[in-house]
Amino acid sequence: MRGFYEIANADPGRTAVVADVTVTYGELHERVDRVSHGLLARGTRPGDTVVTVLPNGIDAITMILATYQIGVYHVPVNWHYTAEEIGYIVADCAARTVVSSERYGHAVPGGFVETSDLAEGRPASPPEGRRAGSMMLYTSGTTGRPKGVRRRLLELSPEDLHPILMRKSWRHFGLPSDGVHLLLSQLYHSAPYGQAMMALQFGHTVVVTERFDAEETLALVERHRVTNAFMVPTMFHRLLALPAPVRTKYDLSSLTHLYHGAAPCPPATKRAMIDWLGPVLWEYYGSTEAAVATMVSSAEWLERPGTVGRAVEGLEFTIVGEDGAELPAGEPGLVYIGGINRFEYHRDPSKTASAMRGRLYTPGDIGYLDEDGYLFLCDRRTDLIISGGVNIYPAEVEAVLQEHPSVADVAVIGVPDPEWGHRVVALVQPAPGVTPGPELTGELLAHCAPRLARLKHPRVIEYRDRLPRTPTGKLSRSTLREKYLPA
């Protein structure tokens, strides 16, 4: 069968989603069709954009599948964001419709519609002229303003696109056509979104959580006989921190594929997870732009601790030095990926061009290949901060802090944190005549509150007499990190 819609027609009684309510494939299909008709009735057409500001649950999954069968771009937005942040994305992507709920829609400027309103009175039958849509996730860069990663829409039905996606990506995950997927991260991130979508295309049951709780995760694996899940290293830390009697009282034998990515995983942590659960860990490396670029099994990783794997079939890596020359095995340089599906940054051709080298794309990571083609990363990105698996871009935080009249200059860096991977540290040069101290720190954090999601707020604010900049005004965060960490 070719994906969710065919499975729902052939086996409507199969359990699709377990959340605050449980729905079957047939029931979910009806919801998806009704919402699809509701979106079309609002004037949504192929190539348009629909924004959602929704927590994990039936509504969020319904929107993924509804947009996917009417040929539109789906932009899921972090519901922690402020009104200013959400408003920017809504305006930048020219959203035809914004979907949210009373609980989470308070920060949505200009109003929103709920999924129940879209579905009200609409037929539970497939819309005419079905064609596949795509997600368009927003990711930031050196400008501090996020940009949508946009791919060309194909004039194919979801069923006809299914074998292409299977060949390009899904088959690398090695999943059977039946199973139970545990959703532990928010669907506004690319990896959880992609894995939940893939699970439904395979006919799996998706067990949904709104927030991660370590012991409850183990209980859910046992209760639902979970076979696969995606985690970030922060979750590993929290699971390993549970007392041994807690970790051993749950039956986790159903778990065959525990994927991880999105942030570097300390080798000791990964080894401890493999020692506990067995060789069920699978790591992949990629990005919103490149999707899945590598896959490495537990056995391969144990032979080469620290690797993120080899390029999946159809892709290749090229390591480039500062002089632009390609580097041999063992020498670190900028990682380029060849063979990815073409994309563009929405309304930013210069940013698109800067990430490319012909048909090769770079996520900006520094790494090297060994003699067998296994990739090792030296720095997840030069400036990117990854905290709890979430990307935080220093330029965006700096831009907000620099708006405060008491700030003359500021640099934001990420420093290692044993639980979160990194924590955000702001190094602030106060304006002339301003006294640094707890009072100023309080003012700066209050200034961030309406402008930045809380997860982007500095955990630490320290003060400096001057921050080092080049004659052209460039700030070297790597130099600052090197000086900060020993202290």
N, C-alpha and C positions, 0 to 999 in steps of 0.2 A: 504494500500500500504506500501511497505517496503523501504521507504527512497527516497532520491533525484532522483536516476536514474529511478525508476519505475514511480515516479510522472512526471518526464520530458517526459517519453514516453507516458503516459496517458493524460497529460494536458500540451502540449508544449507551449501553449500561455500564461500560467500563469506567472506573473511577478516574476522574481527571485531576481534580484539585481538592486538597484537604486544607481548609483554612478555618475561619470562624464558622463557615458552613462547608459542607462537602457537596460537590457537584460532579455529575457524570460527564462523559464526553458529549453525549447527546444534549444534556442540559446546557453545557457550556457553549456548544455549537449554536443553540437557539439564541442564547444571550449575544453571542458574537454577531449573528446575522441581524438581530434587531438593532444593535448599536450601529452596525454598518449602515443600515437603512437610515438611522437617525442622523448619522454624519452626512450622508448624501443629501438628505432633506435640507440640511443647513448650507448646502451649496458646495460641499467638499468635492473636489475633483482630482483625478490622477495628477500627481506632481505637487499637490498642495501639502501643507504641513499642519499636523495636529499636535498640540502640546498637552501633556498630562502632568499633573502635580498630585500624585496619588501614593499612598503607602502600599506595601506588599499586600496582596489579597486578590479576591476574585475580580474586582473592578480593574485593577492594573493589568492582570492577565487578559481579561476581555479586550482591553484597549490594544494590547499587543497584537492579538489575533484579528481584531476588526480592521485595524489600519493595514494589516498585512494582506488583506484580501480585496482592498479597494484602491490600491496603487498610490498610497500617500506616504509621506515621511512622518514617522512617529518620533517626537522629541520628548522623552521622559525627563522631567526636571526634579532635582533634589528638593524635597519638601522642607528641608531645613533652611533653604535660601531665604534671603530677605526679599521684600517687595521690589527693591531696586534691582537685585540680581535676576529675579524671575522676569521682571518687566523688560530688562535688556534682551533676554533670550526670546521672549514672545515677540518683541518688535523686530529683532534681527532676523528671525526665521519667517516673519510675516505669517504668523499662525492663523489659519482659517478658523480654528476652534480651540479653546482651552478647556480641558476637562479636569475637574477636581471634586472636592467634597466640602461640606461645611466644616469638617474637622481640620482640614488642611488648606482650605482655599482662602484663608484670611489674608495671606500675603500675595494673592494673585490680583494684580491691578487690572481694572477694566472688566472684572467679573468672569464667571466660568459657568459651565453646564455640568451636571452630574450624569453619570452613565445611566442611571435609572430614568432620567428625563429623556435622554437620547433614545432609549429603548421603548418608552411608553407609546403604545398603540402601533408599533411597527411590526411588519410581518416577520415571522420566524422562518424565512426562506432565503436562500443565497441571493445576493444582489446580482443584477445583470452585469455582463462585461467584467467579470472578476479578473483582476491582475494583481501581481505581487507588489507589495509596498516594501519599505525598508525603514529601519531605525536610523535616526540622525542624532548622534550623541554630541554634546558640546564639550570640548576640551580646550584648556587654556594654553597659553604660550608666553613668550617673552613680553608681549604687549600687556599682559594682565587681563585682557578681555577674552572670554572664551569664544571659540569658533566651532561651528557645526561641521562634523565630518560627513560629507555627502557623497553618495555613490549614485551612478546612473541607474535609473529604474528600467527594468526590462519589461517588454510587453509580453509577459508570460503569466499564466495562472500560477498560483502557489504550488499546485501539483506538478506543473511542468518545470518550475524552478527547483523543486525538491531534489531531483537527481544531480543537479549541478552543485547545489550546496553540499550534498552528501559526498560528491567526488572531491570538492575543493576543501572541505573542512570537517564535516561531522564524522566521517568514517575514521578520522585519526583518533577519536575518543574511544573507539573500541567497545561501544555499548551494544548490548543486545536489543531486540525489538520489544522487550518488556522489562519493567523495573520500577523503582521508586526513587525519585529525586527529591532531596531535601534542600529547600531554598533558605539560605541563612543570611544572605546579604541583600541590600536594596536593589530593586529592579531598575533604578536609574543609573546603575553602573553597567559597563559593557559585558563583563564576564558573567555576572548573575543573569542578566537579561538574555544573553546568548545561550546560556546553559538551560535556563527554564524553557526557552523557545525550542531548543533542540530536544529536550525531554518530551515535550508534547508532540513533536513531530515523530518521535520514536514510539509514541503510545504509552509513555510512562505516567505514573501518578506523581503529581508535584505536591509535596507537603510544604506548606508555606509558614514561615515565621516572620513576625514584624521586627523582632530584635533578637540578637544573639544572646543566649544564656548557656553557659558551658554544660552544666549538668542536664538541663532540659534537652540540649542537643543529643546527649547520649540516650536519654529516655525516649526521644522521638525515633532515633535509629532502631532501638529495640521494639518499640510499639508498632511502628509501621514497616518493619523489615526493610529499612532504607538500603538501597544498593549503591547509590552514587550521590555525591555532593561536591560543592565547591567551597573552599575556605581561603582565608588569607592568613598569613603567619601570626597575626595578633590572636586569632582564634586558637591556633595551636598552643600559644603561650598559656591561654586561659584554661584550655583543656588539660594541659600537663600540670598546671598549678592545682588542680583538684586533688584532694587526698586520695591516696592509693585505694582505700576501701570503696570510695565513690566510683573511681574509674573502672574497677574490676567487677562491680555488681551488675553491670548492664551487659546484655548479650549483643555484641556488635558484629557477630559473624556474618551477617547478611551483606556487610559493606565490601564491595569489590573495587570501587573506583572513588578515591578521594582526591579530587583535583585541587591544585593550588597554583596561585600566580598573583599578579597585581603588585607584588612587593617582594623584595629579596627575603629569602628564608635562611636564617642562620643555620649552618650545617649541623650544629649540635641539636638544635630544635627538631630539624627534619629527621635526624637519625633516631632521636627519642620517639618520634611519632611512628617510625617504621618498626622500631623495637616493640612498641606497644600494640600496634594494629596489624603488623605484618606488611608485606610488600604491596599495599593497596594504594600508595601515594603516587600520583601522576602529576608532574609539574609541566606547565606550559608557559612559554614566553611569547608575548605579542603586544598589541596596543589596539586602541580603538581604530586607528588607521589601518593597521596590518592584520588585524584579527589574530588567529593562532599561527605562530611562525615556527614553534618547536613543540615537541612533546617528548618527555623522558620518563621512563618507568622507574620504580624503586630500585630494581636490580641494576639498571644502567647507572643510576645516580650513585649507588654504593660503590660501583667500580670507579667512578669519577666524581667524588664529592665536590659539590659546588657548581656543577654544570647545570645549565637550563635546557640542555638537550641539543639534538641535531635538527636541522631544517626539515619540516614535514615535506612529503613528496610534492613537487611542483614549485617549491620555493628554494632559494639559495641565499647564502650570506657572503658579503664582501666586506672586508675590514680595510678602512682607508686611513692613512696617516695624515698628519697636519699639512704635508706638502701635496696632498691629493693623490699620492701613489697608493696602489693596493699593497697590503702588507702580507707577509707569509704567516704560516701557523706559529702561534706562540707570542706574536707581537700585538700589543693592544692598540686599538684605534677606534675610529667612529664606525659603528655597526650600520651597514646598509642591507636591506632586504630586497631581493629580486623575486618577481613572479606574483606579487600581491594584486588583488583586484584594484583597479584604478579608482582614485577618490579625489576629491578637492575639498579645501576648506571653504565653506560657504561664504561667498562675497569677499574672499581674500586671496586673490591669485598670487600675490607676492609671497604670502606664507606658504601656499602650496608649492611654489617654485623652489623656495628655500629648503624644503624638506626632501627635494628630489635630486637625483644625479642620473639624468636620463630616465630610465624606467626603474631605477633603484630608489627606495625610500629609506630614510633614516629616522628612527624615533629619538635620536640624539643621545643614545647610550654608548658608553665606551666598553669595549670587550675584545676578546680574542678567541680564535678557534684553535683547537688542538689538532694533532696530525690526522685524527679520524673525523674531523668536522664537527666536534662537539663545541658548543658556544659557552664561554665563561664571561660573565659580566663583571667589570671592575667598578662601575658606577652606574646606578640605575638611570640616572640622568645627571647632568652636571649640576643643575639647580633645583630640580624637582624634589619636593618633599612628599614622601608617601607615609601617611600616618594611619594605621589601622586598615591598610589597603586602599585608602582614599588619596587621590592625587591633590596636592595643595601646591599652588604656583606662587612663588615668592613675590613676583612682580605685582600680582593682584593685591596681596596683603600690604606691600609697600606703598602702593598707590593710595590706599585708604588711609594709612598712617600719615602719609605726607600731606594729606589734606588738613591735618590738625595744625593750628597756628603755632603750637609749641614745639613742633618738630622741624629741625633744619635739614636733616638727612636721616635715612633709615636703610638698613639692610636686613633682610629676613633670610634665615638659613634653617636647615633641618639638622638636628643633632641626634645621635643614636639614643633610642629609648628601648629598654628591655622588653616592654609590653607592646608598645605601639609601633615599633620599628623606627620611627622618627618622631620628634616633637618640634614644634615651631618655636623658634627663638628670634626675637626682634632686637637688633642692636640699633639704638636710637641716639642720634646726635641732637641734643636739645637746641632750640633756637636761642640766640643771644639773650641773656638776662633771665632765662628760665632755669629754675632749680630742679635737677633730677631727683627722683625719690618716689616713695609709695603713692603720694598724692597725684603726681603726674602719671604714674602707671595706671591708677584707677581711672583717670580722665581718658587715657588712650584706649583702655579696654571698653569704657562706656561709649567712646566714639565709634569703635568697631561694631558694637551690638546691632544697630539698625542697618549696617552696610555690608556685613560679612556674616555668613553662616558661622555658628559657634565653633564648628570643627576647624575653621581656618584661623581662629583667634590665637595669638601668641600664648604659649604656655609660660614663657619667660620673656620679660622685657629687661634688657640691661642697657646701660648708658655709656656712651663713648664721647671723648672730646672731639674726635674727628674720624670720619670713615675714609678709607683709602680709595681714591678714584684716579683713573688715568687722566692725562691732559684732555682727552676727548670726552671725559665724563663717565667712562665705563667703570662699573663696580665689579670687582672680582669676588664673587661669593665663595669660590673654592679657596681663595687665599684667606678669607675671613674664617672659613670653617677650619682650615689648617691651624690658624692662630688660636681659635677659640677652644678647640677640643682639648689640647693639652692642659689648658687652664681649668 
